[in-house]
Each structure stands twice: as structure tokens, then as C-alpha cells.
Amino acid sequence: MSPAEPLPRRRFLAGAAAAGALTVLPTGAPAVAATTATTPTGVPLPALRVPQIDQGLAQQSDATVGWLADAKIGMFIHWGVYAGPAQGEWYERSAQVKPSVYREFLTSPSPQQFTADQYDPTAWVELARTMGAKYVVLTTRHHEGFGLYPNSHPNAWTSAQAPLNRDFVAGYVSAVRAAGLKLGLYYSPIDWRYPGYYNVRGAALSAPPWNYEGADPASFDYRANAQVMKEEVYQAVKQLVSDYGPIDDLWWDGGWLAEQGSDADGAFFWEPGRYRDPANEWPVGGYGETEPATGKPLGLMGMVRAHQPNVVVTPRSGWAGDYGVEEGGSVPTGPIRAGVVEKTFTIRGAWGYTAGASVMSYDQILAVVVNALVRNMTTLINVGPDRHGVVPADSAAVLTRVGAFLSDVDEAVYGTRGGPWNPVDGQVGYTFRDKTFYVHLLPGRAGGAVTTPSIGDAMVRRVYAVPGGRALPYTVGSDGTVTITGIDRTVHPQDSVVAVVLDRPVVATDIAVGRATSADSEEAGKGNIAARATDGDTATRWCAADGATGHWLQVDLGAATALTGARIAWEFPGKTYRYRVEGSTDGHTWSTVVDRTNNTDTGQVHTLPFTATARHLRVTVTGLDTGCWASIREFQAYDRPFS
């Protein structure tokens, strides 16, 4: 973690929908009925998340990362030798304490010694459950370079060595699993014990970095020192992902070098992708691993995925990551976030234990949590146990209150998605699941009444207060808006929640998913068959067998259907696909419903409103950028109004 402002981050926002004007060109016989160029009003479609490939490795699918989006609340635990001096996890760096001096906080008896004598991971996990967390993340090693588990590298510094001689990660893992929570492990490759971290290329320096302790800095081999640091990281990560069973979340932090640039800028050194370059200047030798099938040397994420195929990770190793992170205690504002995003903040001083720090108030914590929730973010809340291993009492007390609130309104939190409408900063936001959406009235909005955006073609079946289920009066306007009155703002003034139950799903659902799908050409040898474009999974795709234009993909909806539009996720972002979409009632005579044969939009996801009646829907690729083939991640069709 950074001591103040968040570091520069690469956050993937895969699959932002692109909508534009459509030209409807009916041709031939009336194969589709009543085709018009209108944009139906309705509930917004949630943005598609499309996994991207970075450094030879694809991001995890929605099915794999979905648990994190469902969890909504997690507990972060920052604990290490920095709990001894009790001035935060960046104390060594900010005070420029030499590594040999800093080590004494572990080895020398004093009121600042990290003793871990009251280490009780079961108590940590019980607090996590009490606060409503569904997953927990522990710092297995922070930037100080001290690991809470064994590392067989000869230069490692860990709790498995004297004076502690303990594996704290093992006990933590057992406690988390026993509680039925998802398991997260944090790891930072940064290590302040190595002067080479600040000068990996070994350039001549006008002055040595703050952590250099030798007598002759001019002759110090920084490049070789950096190589040892990298070797230790590979050994540490290899043991972390192979010694503790299945890991749900690997929280990388600190791929940047010399505290400059971005995490991605350090990728040339750490090699965080699928493979390492055999010619890289900083080889790791036997501390790394090779891929059995190919013999290729694995990069950090290649090694992680080899042992943990279902793990999800942050983008802070220099690889793209499976989800985004927004760090800091500011209250989220603005629109719903695309993709899977985690908001993380600490509630008491720094991330590591800070003596005398004051804890955030209940209202302040809920403001962050609720405003993240309605923007489709999961929240990871940090605590910092002291040098003994005890979470400060004030932190535990306020988180217990947070947990009571979350228990009261749990149906509006867990397993929901933020939206479908954007929140109004400080006043109101929404979450939804299936046929129910939840209105979250925030402190900036006075009174006990609210009017929602239009619910489109749905009908209201029930409106009630959360918690308690008390029925609330409501009216539905001709424009589809719902006005609700009689809301009690005194129970939870920080977030007064109302549930609105509809007669159908809140957002339009894809009616093409699972339907019979065919194509004139398939890359069958690689599994990229037509059915992959309608399987509901943006991680798979249909691809033609060659790079020619004119290839088509067709879905049979089973019966003539009044359609309101379609959505196409193409294989690549940043490319121009030119195409037309046609409809047919009989599969023989076709009419154009969308003409993008002159398309210039390079967005990966195209949202295409139209109205037509058809049983068959076909997209034909008429133009491609160099290097692109006709290839679609997902071809969706809709029969309800959307925006």
C-alpha cells in the first residue's frame, strides 16, 4: 500500500458498450415485420466484461471472478514487523531506517518488538464474519521483505526463522477455511532490504539509495543485487501458491520499480506474465518453474495459474489482473464501475498498526461501503493488528456495528449488482438481483419519498422496507417511474433501503443464449465453434476458419420474436469490424436490421437497438482490420426495451 495517495494503477474496463445511430435497410420480401429505426426506452443493460489477454495470459472468465462480485464485503489484514514500531507499514521507508536496524524490531526485546505472542487467526476470522465479510486477505509479505511463511531461498527473511520459528500463513489459512470464507493472500515483490530495487540496471548513481549499508557504494553491483531479489520473489511465490491448497484471491501489490512509474512499467524486470524470456537480464535459475508441456520458463502469473488455475488477482504485479482496485478512504462518486472492481480502504491510521491513531466513525465507513455498493464495487476493509497480533478494540467495535447493519439489509447487498441506474452522488443509488431492485436513500437526500427511473415494460408486484418487510405505498407513472412514499429514514439514516419487486427480471436478458447457432465457417480445431458465441461466456468465441470477409454467424431463437435489439462483443478491442445484422422469420429470406458496413467504431462491444420480428438473426462480417478474422465473443439478442 502507498503511504498516502494511491499509486498509478492500470484498471481494466473491459467491454464498455458502444451505441450509435443505426440505418435500417429492409430488402426483398418482408422477412421481418415492422422494422423501424427507433431507440426503445427501458432499463440500461449492464456493461459486458470481456476478458483481455496480457503478456500471453487471458484474464479469468466471469464465472471464475463472479464470487468476488457476489461477496461485496471482505476484510484486509496488514500485519508484519512494522506492527512493532507501530507507525504504519511504510515506517521503514519514510523514516529511512536501515534494514539491519529495522531487523531489531524482530530480534531485540523492547516495547517495540514484533512478538506475535497473541497471534490468533481464529479471532481475526471471527471478526471478519461478524463484520459481514465473505473473504479475508492477509499480507503474507509487505514491502519490508518479511514473510509470514517459510521461504527456502538463502536470503529470505521470514517468520519461520528465529526467533519466531512459526508459519503464520498456515494457521490463517486453516482458520479461514474452517469459517467457510474465501481465502485471500497478499504478496508484494518490493523488498526494501535490497538496494538493487532502486537501480535494477546497475546505472552509475550520484548517491546510494537510502537502504544501502556498505562502505563502497561506487563498486556495489546493484544489478546483481536486484537479480537476487527477483530470485527470492520467484521462490516465495512458488511456495505460496503450492504449499497451502486452493487460493481464491492473490492480492499483488508493488510491481513498480524504484517507487517510480506504474506497475506495468516494471514488467520488463519482474516478468509477471505467462512466460519469462530466456534472454532476460535477470534470470531466476532454479527458483522459477518451467511449463511441463513446452519446457518454457514460466513468469509469475504463469507459475501462479499452473498451481492455482481458479485464482483471481489484482493488477498490481504488472500483469493486467482479473479485477480493478480503487484504493483509499474517499467516498466513491460518479457512475457505476464496469467490470469487477474492488474498493479498499483502511479504517485506523495507516494500513499497518499505528499507535494512537483514531478509527473512522461508523457513518464514515458506511458512506464508503454503500457508495461503493451502488457503483457495483466490492469493498475490502483493512485492519492492522498490533505487534502481539490483536486487532485494536476500537476497530473491532465499529466493524461489529457495520456487520449489524449489513445483516439487517443483507438481501440488498450480497449477490447483487450495482445499478442498473447510475447513482446520484450523495443522494440515491441502486442495487439489483433477478426481479428485485433496491433503492438506497443516502443522507444527502431528505424526506421519506423517492421516485425511481423508468422500469421499462415491467410491472410492480410489491414494494417493502428493508429490513422488516413493511409494505410501502407506491404509484407507477405513465413513464414507468415508480414513486414510493412512507419510507422510515430513522432506522438506518446512513442508508435507508427499499425493495421493489417486479413481474420480470429488472434488466432485459439475452434470449440468444443457449440457442442453436450456426456459421458458414468455424475454427473447429481450436474449439472456436459457432455455439461459443451464444454460450453466455465472453471468455469463449466463435471464429471463422480463415481471415476472409463475408463470413456469417446465425442464431435460431426458436420462434418468431418481437426483438428490441442486439449486442455483439467482438474478439478484440481497438479494432474496426464492419458488418450488417439481418433478421428472418423463415431462415431463407432476410432483411437488414442494422447496417454497419461503413462502421468506424473501434469499441469491442456494440449495443444495437432496433425493432423487428424475426426467428433467425444473422451477422455478416463485411470488413476487417489487418490481422483480424471474423470472430465474436458473444452475440446477444433482446426482446425487451433497454437503454
N, C-alpha and C positions, 0 to 999 in steps of 0.2 A: 504494500500500500504506500501511497505517497504521503508525505507529511502534511500537505495542505491541499493544493488544487489537484484534481485528477490528472494523470499523465495523458499524453496524446494517445488516443485509442483508435484502433480500426474496428468499427462496428458494422457487421453486415446487415444490410437492409434488403435482403433478397426478395425479389418478387413484388416490387411496387407496381400496382396496377396502372396501366396507361389507357385512358379512354379518349376518344376523339370523334370528330364528325364522320358519319357513315353515309355512303352513297348506296342506295338500294336500286338495283337494276333488274327488275323482273324480265325474264326472257322466255320465249316459247310459250307452251301451254301453261295454264295456271296450276303448276305443280305444288305451289304453296299459296295459301289463301290470305287475303287481306294484309299484304305486306306494305308497311308504311315506315317512313324514316322518323320515328319518334323515340324519345328517351323516356321510358316509363319511370314514374316516381315510385319509390319503395325504400326499403331499408338498405343501408350500404352493405356491400359484400366485404367480408374480412379479407385483408390482403393475403395473397398467397406467399408462403415461404418456399423458396426454391433453393435446395442445397447447391452450393457452388463448389468448384474444385480449386484448391490452392496448393501449390507445391506438390502436385501429384496425388493429393488426397481429397476425397469428397467430404463435405460436411455431413453429419448424421441426418437421417430422414426425420420427418415429422413424427413418425411412430416411435422413434427412439428418443427424441428430445422432448416428446409430449409430456412425460412425467413432470418435468421441470415447470412447464407452463401450467400444469394442474396443481402443483404443490403450493404455489403462491407465497408461502412463508418458510424461510429457513433460518437457522442460527449459525453464525460465523463465530469461530473461537480463535483468537490470536493469543498464542502462548509460547513463550520461549525464554531464553536467558534475559531478554530485555525486561521481563517482569521483575527482575531483581532490582536494578536501579530505579525502576518504576517511573520512568519518564517517557514512555512510549516506545514503539518498536523501531523508530528512527533515531533513538538516542545516540547510539554508537556513531552514526554518521554525522548527526547535527552537532554533537559535542566533539567530534573528531577524536574519539578515544581510540588509541592504538589497539590493534587486535590482541596483542599479548596482555595488555592491561585489562581489556574487556573480558578476557577469559577468566579473570579472577572473580568475576561475578558468579561464576560457576564453582570455582575451586577453593576460594578463600572464605572461611566463616566470617560473616558480618551480617548486619541487619539488611544488607542488600544482596545477600546470596540467594541465587535461584536454587531452592532446596526441593521443591515439588513433594514435600513431605505429607501434604494433604490431597494429593492427586486422586480424584475420584471421578472417573469418566461417567459412571452411572448417575452421579448427581448432575453433571453437565447435561446429560441426555434427558434427565427428568425435567430440568428447567426448560429444555427445548420443547418437550411435549407440553408442558404447562403453558408456554407462550404461544402454542399453536403451530410450531414448526413441523414440517413434514420431511425435512432433510437437515443435515448438520455438516459443516465444513470445518476442518481443523487445519491450522498451519503446521504442516509436517516439517517445514523448514522455511524460515524467512530470510531476509537479506543478510542477516548477521552470519549465516552459514551454519548454524547449529541445527542438526537434525534430531527429531524426536523418535528416531528409529535407527536400527543398525545400517551401516554402510561399510562395505568391505574395502573401499578404496583406502590406500595407505595414508592419505592426507585428510580423510574425513574427520569431522568433529561432531560427535553425536552423544545422545543420552545413554547409549549402550556402553559407553566407555566410563571409566572412573571420573567423578565419584558417584554418579547415579547408578550406572550399570542396569538400566531399565529400557524397555521398549514401550514407550507411551502410546505409540500408534496402535499397537496390538490390543491394548486394553480398551482404547477408544473404539476401535473397530468392533470389538465384541459387544460393547455397550450399545452402540448404535444399532447393530443388527438385532440384538435382543429386544430392543424397543420397537422394532418394525419400521424404522425410519430409513430414508435413503442416505447413502454413505458418500460424503464428500471429503476429499483430501486436497489441501492447498500445497503448492510447491513453487518456490522461487529459485530460478537458476542464478540470480545475482548472489555474489558472495563477497562481502567486504573484507574477508581475510586475504584476498588476492589483489595486490597492486595491479596485476595484469588486466583486471576487469576494466580499468580506466585507460588501458593502452594495449589493446589486443594485437595490434600490428607491430608493436615494438618501436614506434617512432621516437626520435630524439625529443626529450622533454626539457623545458626550461627549468622546471621544478618537479620533484617527485609528487605523486598523489598523497593525500593525507594519511593513507593507511600503510605507506612504505615505512619499514623499520630497519633497513640495512644501513651500512656505513658508507656504501659506494653506489649511489643511485645511478651514476653515469654508466656503470658496467652491468647494471641489473638487466636480466633478459625478460622483459615484460611479455614478449610473445610466448616464450616457453612457459612462463607462469600462467598465462591465460589458457594455454593448452591443458595444463594440469587441472585447472578449474573446470574446463569443459569435460575432461575425463571423469572427474568426480561427479559432475551432474549426470552424465550418462549412466554411471554405476548406480547412483542414488535413485534415479528414475526407474531403472531396470528392476531394482529390488522393490521399489514402492508398488509397481504395477504387477509384480509376480508373486509377492510374499503374503498378500492379505486377502486373497479371494476377490470376488467381483466388486468393482468400484463404480459408483453411479456418476460421480462428478469429480473431475480433476480440475482444480482451480489454479491454472497457471497465473503467475504474476511476475513480471520483470524481465521481458525479453530484450529490453533496451540496453544499450552499452554505454558506459561512462556517463550514465544519467543524462543522455542526450538523444534526441530524435524519438522515433516511435519503436514499439516492439518489433514491427516488421523490418525496421532498419537494421536490426541485429541478426536477422535470419542468416546472413552470409556466414556468421560465426557459429551460432548455435545449431544450424541446420534442423529446424523444427518440423519440417515436412515429412513426407513419406520415406524418402531416401536421403542418405548422405552422399556427397561427392567424393569418390575415392581420391581425388586430387586436392581435396580441401587442405588449406594450410595448417589446420589444427586437427589432425586425426585423433581418434579416441582409442584406437587399437582394440584390445580385448575387452574394454569396458563397454563397448557397444554390442550390437547383435546384427546378424545378417538374416535376410529372408530365406527360409529353407528352400522354397521352390525356385528361386532365381539366383541366390547367392549374393544379392545386392545388399550393401550395408544400409541398415535402417536409420532414418532420422528419428528425432524424439517422438513425433506423433506416429511414425511407422512402428516404432517399438511399443508405444502405448496401445495402439489398436491391435497389435499382434497378440497382446496379453489380455486386453480389455476391449473387445470388439463393440460393446454397447455403451462405453463411457461417453459422456458429453463433457466438453471442455470450453474454457474461456478463450478469448482471442489474444491473451497476453503472453504467449510464448513466441510470437512472431508468425505463427500459423493463424489462419482466418478464424478458427474457433467455431463452435457449433451454436453459440448464442452470444448476444451482446451484453455488455456491462455498462451501467451508469453508476459512477461512484460518488459518494458524498451525501451529506445530510440535508441538502437543499430540497425543498418540496418540488416534486415534478410538476411541470406545466406543459402546455401545448397539446398536440394531438396524440391519438393512440399510436403506440410504437408498432412498427412492422416486425415480423419475425418473433423470435423468443428473446426477451431482454430481461436482465436481472438488475434491479436497483439494490445497491448495497451501501450501508452506512453504519457508522459506529455510534453508540449512544452515550459514551462516557469518556470525554477527552480524546486521546489518540486511540488507535486500534489496539495496541498493546496496553497493558495495565499502566495507569497514570495515577500516582498518589495525589490525593486532594482534589481530583477533578470532580466536577458536578455532572450529574446524569441528566440527560434530556427529560423533559416532562412528558407525561402521558399524552397530553394534547399534541406536543411537538412530534412524538413518534407516530401517533395515529395519522397526523397530517401527511407524513411521508408515505406511510403504508397505504392509506386509502387513495391518495392521489397517484401512487404507482399502480394500484389495483385497477382503477378505472382507465388507465392508459395501457392495460394489457401487460403489465410487468409483474414478475415475481420479486419479492423483497427478501434480501438476506441481511439480517440484523446482527451486528457484531457485539460480542462481549469480550473482555480481556481479564481472565483470571489473574490473581496476584502470584507472587513468587512461590507461594505454597500450593497453588492450584485451585484457589477458592474464588468464585465469581463474586464481585462486590455485592453486598446486601442491597444497596440502592438499585443496582442494575436488575437484580433478581426480582425485587419488589415491583418495579414499574413494568417489567416484562410479564409478570403474573397478571397485572391489570390488562395488559394488551391481550393476553391469552383469553381472559374472561370475555372481553369484547368480541374477539374472533369466534369464540364458542357460541356466543349469542347470535351472531349473524353468519354462521358458517355456510349456510346454503347459498349466500350471495358472494362467497369468497372462493372456496376450494372447488376446483374443477370448472370454474367459469372462465370466460374470456372477457377482456375489457372491450367496451363498446356495446352495440355496434355503432353508436353515435359518438362523435368526439365530445369530450367533456368541455364544460365552460369553467375556466380556471377559477378555483376558489368557491364555486357555487354548486355545481351539479356534475355528476358523471354516471356511467352506466357499466354494468356487467351483465352477462347473459349466459344461459345454458339451455339448449334444446328449445322448449316452448315458453320459457320464462325469462324475462329480463328484470333487472333490479335497478331501481333508481337510488342513487346515493346523494342525499342532500347534505351539503357541506356547510361549515359555519358562516361562509360569506353570503349565503342565501337565507334571508329571513322568512318567517312565516311557515304555515303548515299546509301549503298548497304548491303544486307544481304541474306544469304542462309539458309532456314529453314530445319529442319529434314524432313524425308520422310513422305509424306501424304498417303502412302499406295496405296489402289486401287481407291482413289478419283481423280476427275479431277477439275482443277481450272476453275471457271466461271468468276471471277472478282478479281482484286487487286486494292485497293484505299487507299489514305491517310486519316487518322483521326486526326483532323476534316477536313471538306471541301469536301471530296469525290472525290478528283482529282485522275483520273486513273493513275496507275503506271505501267511501263514496267516490264515484268517478263518472265522467261523461266522455264520450268519444265524439270528436268533431267531424264534420264532413270532409275535412282534410286529412283525417286519420290520426290526428293528435289526441292524446289522452290527458285529460285534466283530472288530477287526484286531489282531494281535499281531506281535512280531518287528520293530518299527519301529526303525531306527537313528537315534538322536537326535543323533549326533555329527557328521554330515556338514554339516548346516545347523541348528544348535540354535536359531537365531532363527526358523526356520520349517521344520519337518520336514513334507514333503508326501507324501501317499499318494493314489494314483488308484484309484477304484473304478469299474469298467466294468459297466454294466447291459445287459440284453437289450432295452431300450426307452429312450426319452428320459427323463431324470431327472425332469422335470416334465410333467404332463399337457399335451397340445397341443390347440389348438382344432380340432375336427373340422368346424365350420361354415364355416371359411374357404374361399372359392372355390366353395362350393356354390350351386346355383340358389336364388335368393332373390326373393321377390315381395312386393308390398304392395298394399293396396286404393287407395292414393293416393301420388303421388310429385311432388316439386317438380322435375320433369324439366328445366324451363327453366334451372335453376341447377345441373344435374348431380347433384342430391341424390336419386339413384335408389336403389331397394332394394338393389342389389348393393353399394353403398358401405358398407352395414352389415356385410358379411361379406367385405370385401376385405383384412382383416388390417392396416388402416391407421386408427388413431384420429384422423388428421387429416382424414379424409373422413366423410361421414354420409349417412344416409337421412333425408329429411324429408317429411312429408305436404304436400299442396298447399294446405292451409288449417289454421286453428287449432282445428278441432273435435276433440272426443274420439271414441273408437270406432275410430280408425284402427289397422290391424294390419300387422305385418311377419312374414313366414313364410319359413323356410328348409327346403329338402328335403335331408336328409342322404344320400339315395341308397338307403338300405336301412334296415330296422328295426334299431335300435341300442340296446343297453343303456346308458342315459345315467346320469351321476352328478351332473349339474348344468349350470348355465349362468352366463354373466356378461354383464351389459349395461352399456355405457358410454353414458350419456345425453349430449345435446348440451351442457347447461350444468351447472356445479357450483352448489351452493347453492339448487337448485330441487327441488320435490317432484313427482315423477312417480308417478302411481298406475296400476296395471296388473295384468294377470294373464298367466301363461305357460301355454300349453296344449300337449299332445302328441297326436299321432295316428299310427296305423300306416298309414292308408289315405288321409289327406288330406280325409276327409269327416266322420268322427265324432271329436270332440275331447273330451279330459278335462283338467281343470285340474291342473297340477303345482305351480304357485306362485301364491298369491293375495296380491297386494299392492294390492288395490283400496282399502285403508284406509292405505296407506303414509304415513309421516311422515318417512322418512329423506331428508335433502337431499344425501346423498353423490352424487357424479357416477357412481361405479362401484358396481354392485350385484352381489355374488357370491352365487349362489343354489344351494346344494346340494340335490339331490333324487335319487331313483332312479325310473326309469321306462324302459320300452321304447317307442321311437317312431321313426318315419322323418321325420315332419314336426314342427317346433317353431315355435310362433307366439306372439308377444307382442302383446297388445291394450292400447292406452292408454285408460284409463277416466277419468282425471282429470289436469288440468294447472293449474299456477300461471298467473296472469295474465301474458301476454306470451310464454308458452311454446307451442310447437307439438309435435306428436308427432315426435320427431327423435332418432335413435340413431346414435352414433358407431361402435359395434361391438356385435354380437350374437354371442356365442360359445357353443359347446356342447362338453361334455366327456363322454368315455366311460371315464375312469379316475378312481379316488379322488383327491381333493385336499382340502387344508385351507386 
